[in-house]
Amino acid sequence: MGKRWIAPILRAALVMALGVTLLGLPGAVLAADCEKQIAAAERLIAEVGEKIDALPDEDRRLAQRFLDDASNVLEHAKRTCENATDGVDRALASSRVMIAVGNARAAELVAELQ
């Protein structure tokens, strides 16, 4: 069976966690401080990046894919936040930050399962 089942399970957990997070936060909170959220997400991605360095190759590649996705989504969130013209744009940036954080947490989970 191998480790092929890990990725689908992690992705499902990520979707569930994001759903719970989004349902639990009011829109005003989502839109409030996308800059602060981005800074926190950058710190998390850096911390997780350090954790995965010691993983075996296969696990490190899986975790790195999650971190790469997190970084890409976070870059998009930064652009959206920087160019925001209203609360809707800031909320969109915040939601992208949450997706990036979810991907970083998935990478962290891969590291912790070892």
Helices and strands as residue ranges (DSSP letters): H 6-24, H 27-32, H 34-52, H 57-82, H 87-112
